[in-house]
Amino acid sequence: MKPNRSTMPRAQRLRVACVTTYDARDVNQWSGLGYYIGKTLERHVGDVTYIGTLRDPSTICDRIVRKAYHTFARSDYSVERTERVGKAYAREVESRMSGNTFDVIVALGTIPVAYMTSDVPLIVYADATFASMIGYYYTRLSKASIVDGHRMERTAYQRAARLVFASEWAAESAMRTYGIPSERVFVLPFGPNVTDIPSRRELKKGVGDPLRLLFVGKDWERKGGSIAYAVLRRLNDHGVRAALYIVGCDPSEVKGDPRVVVEPYLDKSNTRDAEVLRGLFTSADFFIFPTQQECFGVVICEAFAHGLPVLTNKTGGPSSIVAHEQNGFLAEKNSVDEYVAFILGHLDRKRHQRLRDEARHAYEMTFNWETTGKRMHRIICDALS
């Protein structure tokens, strides 16, 4: 995909304000999602003005309050969820929009737009709701911040013309917790954060010897790296010659194990690193991702694009992305035995190839930016009508 080229006639292109707290033009921010979403809007929706890198409105007093909560209440205080900070963000966004005419605002999250007063139609595109994060990512959040967070989220959702979420998991949370009517809620998955997608004929056939497991993640513990390593050891105990390839971190527990190959850091914007990563995806037999918390998991889309079956935990976004026993496997949390049993049951060439074909089909039909862009265009046009 060449993301800068428009697929819409110039006369039909909408004027879009893409709002983020960070710089969406930087591919290294938010796992590159802001960058790819922005390019998708440019290609399929209209002329995009990026409003991001917002000033931090927090004060010394805010930092003192945060420290006090941490020290005395053993809880976290979210300054960015307070109404005062939310309104400061909203004022800056509206100030930077002034003097321009926009047809629609597309906000990647609720924080910078919840308290806006502009009458320009708002589309919120996110991978989670605040409610879905409580007790999941946010395990120590103070009661005050929970109240602030729900207020901000509800205010943004009530103002938005459409709410677009990357997974059923997030969409269901919006409807269940905030009472948003289903006709205003849409599910629109993200695509892969890579551009060099192999053709079907370039994809690997059959199972290698050794069997190659690929793990990608910066946070070894949260992404379930220890579980992936346990699966490797158990497979070898079963007489299966297997190897684990790790990208994004350098865990101490695997050091000295000849069955493990580590690439601590690969920069997708670097040609050499991108080629190495592509080779790891195309040569692997299974993508193993036993994540503990995950709102979506863009790396799953990247695995699908390479025809790679995904083994992950039944949690968060992945639970509604991976089709159980069709293009991968959803294990009950941290069940090494389940992962191993599934792999052992799919070493047969035909059974494994079916998984590969379904994984690639999922990418081609759903988890790609071209499909996302076309559907986003329809959602926005429907909202404006």
C-alpha positions in Angstrom: 0.0 0.0 0.0 1.2 3.5 -0.8 -0.6 5.4 2.0 -0.1 8.9 0.5 -2.0 8.3 -2.7 -5.7 9.3 -2.6 -8.4 6.8 -3.8 -11.0 9.6 -3.7 -11.7 12.3 -6.3 -10.4 15.6 -5.0 -13.9 17.2 -5.1 -15.2 14.5 -2.7 -12.4 14.7 -0.2 -13.4 15.8 3.3 -11.5 18.2 5.5 -10.3 16.1 8.5 -8.8 17.2 11.8 -6.9 14.3 13.3 -6.5 14.9 17.0 -4.0 13.2 19.3 -2.1 14.3 22.4 1.1 13.0 20.8 2.5 13.5 17.2 0.6 11.1 15.0 3.1 11.8 12.2 5.8 10.0 14.2 5.8 6.3 13.3 7.5 5.6 16.7 4.6 6.9 18.7 1.8 4.6 20.0 3.3 1.6 18.1 2.9 3.5 14.9 -0.9 3.4 15.0 -1.4 7.1 14.9 0.9 7.3 11.8 -0.9 4.5 9.9 -4.4 5.7 10.9 -3.4 9.2 9.7 -2.1 7.9 6.3 -5.3 5.8 6.0 -7.4 8.9 6.5 -5.4 10.7 3.9 -5.8 7.9 1.4 -9.5 7.2 1.8 -11.2 10.0 3.6 -9.7 13.4 2.8 -7.2 16.2 3.5 -5.9 15.7 7.0 -4.7 18.4 9.4 -2.8 16.9 12.3 -3.5 18.5 15.7 -1.2 16.8 18.2 1.9 17.2 20.4 -0.4 19.1 22.8 1.1 21.0 25.7 1.1 19.3 29.0 -1.4 21.3 31.1 -0.4 19.6 34.4 1.0 21.8 37.2 3.3 21.4 40.2 0.2 21.0 42.3 -0.9 18.1 40.2 2.5 16.4 40.6 2.3 16.9 44.4 -1.2 15.4 44.5 -0.1 12.4 42.4 2.9 11.9 44.8 0.6 12.1 47.8 -1.8 9.5 46.4 1.1 7.2 45.7 2.8 7.6 49.1 -0.2 7.7 51.4 -3.0 6.0 49.6 -0.9 3.5 47.7 -2.9 4.3 44.6 -2.4 6.1 41.3 -3.8 9.5 40.5 -4.5 10.2 36.8 -4.0 13.9 36.2 -4.8 13.6 32.5 -8.3 12.4 33.3 -9.3 15.4 35.4 -11.8 17.8 34.0 -9.4 20.7 34.4 -6.7 19.1 32.3 -9.3 17.8 29.8 -10.7 21.3 29.3 -7.2 22.7 28.8 -6.5 20.1 26.1 -9.9 21.0 24.5 -9.1 24.7 24.5 -5.8 24.1 22.7 -7.4 21.8 20.1 -10.1 24.4 19.4 -7.6 27.2 19.2 -5.5 25.3 16.7 -8.6 24.5 14.6 -9.7 28.1 14.5 -9.3 29.9 11.2 -9.8 26.6 9.4 -12.9 24.8 8.2 -13.3 21.1 9.0 -15.9 18.6 8.0 -15.1 16.1 10.7 -12.8 15.5 13.7 -11.3 12.1 14.1 -9.8 11.7 17.6 -7.6 8.8 18.5 -8.9 8.6 22.1 -11.1 10.7 24.3 -8.7 12.7 26.4 -8.0 15.7 24.1 -11.6 16.1 22.8 -14.0 15.1 25.7 -14.7 18.7 26.7 -14.6 20.4 23.3 -17.5 22.7 22.5 -17.0 22.7 18.7 -20.0 21.7 16.6 -17.8 19.9 14.1 -18.9 16.2 14.1 -16.7 14.0 16.2 -15.5 10.5 15.5 -13.7 8.7 18.3 -11.4 5.8 17.2 -9.9 3.8 20.0 -8.7 0.3 21.1 -10.3 0.4 24.6 -12.7 2.2 26.8 -11.8 3.7 30.2 -14.0 1.1 31.9 -12.3 -1.8 30.1 -9.0 -0.7 31.5 -10.0 -0.6 35.2 -8.7 -3.7 36.9 -7.0 -4.7 33.7 -4.3 -2.2 32.9 -5.3 0.1 35.8 -4.9 -2.0 38.9 -4.2 0.8 41.5 -6.2 3.7 40.2 -7.6 5.9 42.9 -11.4 6.3 43.4 -11.1 10.0 42.5 -9.5 9.1 39.2 -12.0 6.4 38.4 -14.8 9.0 38.9 -12.9 11.5 36.7 -12.2 8.9 34.0 -15.8 7.7 33.7 -17.0 11.4 33.6 -14.5 12.2 30.8 -15.3 9.0 28.8 -19.1 9.5 29.1 -18.9 13.1 28.1 -16.8 12.3 25.0 -19.1 9.4 24.0 -22.2 11.4 24.3 -20.8 14.2 22.1 -19.4 11.8 19.4 -21.4 11.2 16.3 -19.8 7.8 16.0 -17.6 5.6 18.2 -15.3 3.3 16.4 -13.4 0.6 18.2 -10.7 -1.8 17.1 -12.3 -4.9 18.6 -15.6 -6.3 19.8 -14.2 -6.4 23.3 -13.9 -2.6 23.4 -17.2 -2.0 21.6 -19.1 -4.2 23.9 -17.6 -2.3 26.9 -18.8 1.1 25.5 -22.4 -0.2 25.0 -22.5 -2.1 28.3 -20.9 0.5 30.6 -21.8 3.8 29.1 -25.2 2.9 27.5 -24.2 3.9 24.0 -26.8 2.8 21.4 -25.4 0.1 19.1 -26.2 2.1 16.0 -23.5 4.6 17.0 -20.9 2.0 17.7 -18.7 0.3 15.1 -15.9 -2.2 15.1 -13.1 -1.4 12.7 -9.8 -3.4 13.4 -6.4 -1.9 12.9 -4.0 -3.1 10.2 -0.4 -4.2 10.4 2.3 -1.6 11.1 4.5 -2.8 8.3 4.3 -2.0 4.6 6.3 -4.7 3.0 3.7 -7.5 3.0 4.8 -10.7 1.3 2.6 -12.2 -1.5 0.9 -15.5 -0.9 3.5 -17.4 -3.0 6.3 -16.0 -0.7 4.7 -17.6 2.4 6.2 -20.6 4.0 4.7 -24.0 3.4 4.9 -26.9 5.9 6.4 -27.1 9.3 10.2 -26.5 9.7 12.8 -28.6 11.5 13.3 -27.2 14.0 9.8 -25.9 14.6 10.2 -22.1 14.8 8.2 -20.1 17.4 8.2 -16.3 17.1 7.7 -14.0 20.0 7.6 -10.2 19.5 7.2 -7.7 22.4 9.2 -5.1 24.4 7.7 -6.1 27.8 8.8 -9.7 28.4 6.6 -10.2 31.4 3.4 -8.5 30.3 3.5 -10.0 26.9 3.9 -13.5 28.4 7.4 -14.2 27.4 8.0 -16.6 30.2 5.0 -18.7 29.0 6.4 -18.8 25.5 9.7 -20.0 26.9 8.0 -22.7 28.9 6.2 -23.8 25.8 9.5 -24.2 24.0 10.9 -26.3 26.8 7.8 -28.5 27.0 7.9 -29.1 23.2 11.5 -30.3 23.4 10.5 -32.5 26.4 7.9 -34.1 24.0 10.7 -34.8 21.5 9.8 -31.9 19.2 12.9 -30.1 18.1 11.9 -26.5 18.5 13.5 -23.0 18.6 12.2 -19.7 20.0 13.0 -16.4 18.2 12.5 -13.3 20.4 12.2 -9.8 19.1 12.0 -6.6 21.1 13.6 -7.5 24.4 16.6 -9.4 25.9 15.3 -11.5 28.9 17.8 -12.9 31.3 16.0 -16.2 31.8 16.8 -17.4 28.2 20.5 -16.5 28.2 22.8 -19.4 27.3 20.0 -21.5 25.8 21.1 -22.5 22.3 17.4 -23.1 21.3 16.7 -19.3 21.7 17.7 -16.5 19.2 17.3 -13.0 20.5 16.9 -9.7 18.4 16.7 -7.2 21.3 15.7 -4.3 19.0 14.7 -4.0 15.4 13.7 -0.6 13.9 11.1 -1.0 11.2 12.1 2.2 9.6 15.6 0.8 9.1 15.9 -1.2 5.8 18.2 -3.8 7.3 16.2 -4.3 10.4 12.9 -4.4 8.5 14.3 -7.2 6.3 15.4 -9.2 9.3 12.0 -8.8 10.9 10.3 -9.9 7.6 12.5 -12.9 7.5 11.6 -13.9 11.0 7.9 -13.7 10.3 8.1 -15.6 7.0 10.3 -18.4 8.3 8.3 -19.0 11.6 5.8 -21.7 12.1 3.7 -20.2 14.9 3.5 -16.8 16.4 3.3 -17.2 20.2 1.9 -14.2 22.1 0.7 -15.2 25.6 -0.1 -11.6 26.6 -1.4 -10.8 30.0 -3.2 -7.6 29.1 -3.8 -6.4 25.5 -6.3 -3.9 24.1 -5.7 -5.0 20.5 -2.3 -6.4 19.5 -1.2 -4.9 16.2 1.5 -7.6 16.0 -1.3 -10.1 15.5 -2.2 -8.4 12.2 1.4 -8.6 11.2 1.5 -12.3 11.9 -1.7 -12.8 9.9 -0.2 -10.8 7.0 2.6 -13.4 6.9 0.2 -16.3 7.1 1.3 -17.1 10.6 -1.1 -18.8 13.1 -1.4 -16.9 16.3 -1.3 -18.6 19.7 -2.5 -16.1 22.4 -4.4 -15.9 25.7 -8.1 -15.4 25.8 -8.0 -11.9 27.0 -8.8 -8.3 25.9 -8.8 -7.5 22.3 -7.1 -10.7 21.1 -10.1 -12.7 22.3 -12.2 -11.2 19.5 -9.4 -11.0 16.9 -8.1 -14.6 16.8 -10.6 -17.1 15.6 -10.1 -20.1 17.9 -8.7 -23.2 16.2 -9.2 -21.5 12.8 -6.4 -19.0 12.4 -4.8 -19.6 15.8 -5.5 -20.6 19.3 -7.0 -18.9 22.4 -5.7 -20.5 25.6 -7.2 -20.0 29.0 -4.7 -17.7 30.7 -1.2 -19.0 30.9 -2.0 -22.6 30.2 1.3 -24.0 28.8 -0.3 -27.4 28.5 -3.0 -26.0 26.2 -0.5 -24.3 23.9 1.6 -27.4 23.7 -1.3 -29.7 23.0 -2.5 -27.4 20.2 0.9 -27.3 18.5 1.4 -31.0 18.8 -2.1 -31.5 17.2 -1.1 -29.2 14.2 2.3 -30.6 13.1 0.6 -32.4 10.3 1.3 -30.5 7.1 -2.3 -30.3 5.9 -3.7 -29.2 9.3 -0.9 -26.6 9.7 -1.4 -25.3 6.2 -5.1 -24.8 6.9 -4.2 -22.6 9.9 -1.8 -20.6 7.7 -4.4 -20.1 4.9 -7.0 -18.9 7.4 -4.5 -16.5 9.0 -3.6 -14.9 5.7 -7.3 -14.8 4.8 -8.1 -12.9 8.0 -5.5 -10.3 7.0 -6.7 -10.0 3.4 -10.4 -9.7 4.4 -10.3 -7.7 7.6 -7.0 -6.8 9.3 -5.6 -4.5 6.7 -5.5 -0.7 6.3 -7.2 -0.7 2.9 -10.3 -2.3 4.2 -10.2 -0.1 7.3 -9.9 3.0 5.2 -12.9 2.2 3.0 -15.1 1.3 5.9 -14.0 4.4 7.9 -15.0 6.5 4.9 -18.4 5.0 4.9 -18.8 5.4 8.6 -17.8 9.1 8.5 -20.1 9.9 5.4 -23.0 8.2 7.2 -22.4 10.3 10.3 -22.2 13.5 8.3 -25.4 12.7 6.4 
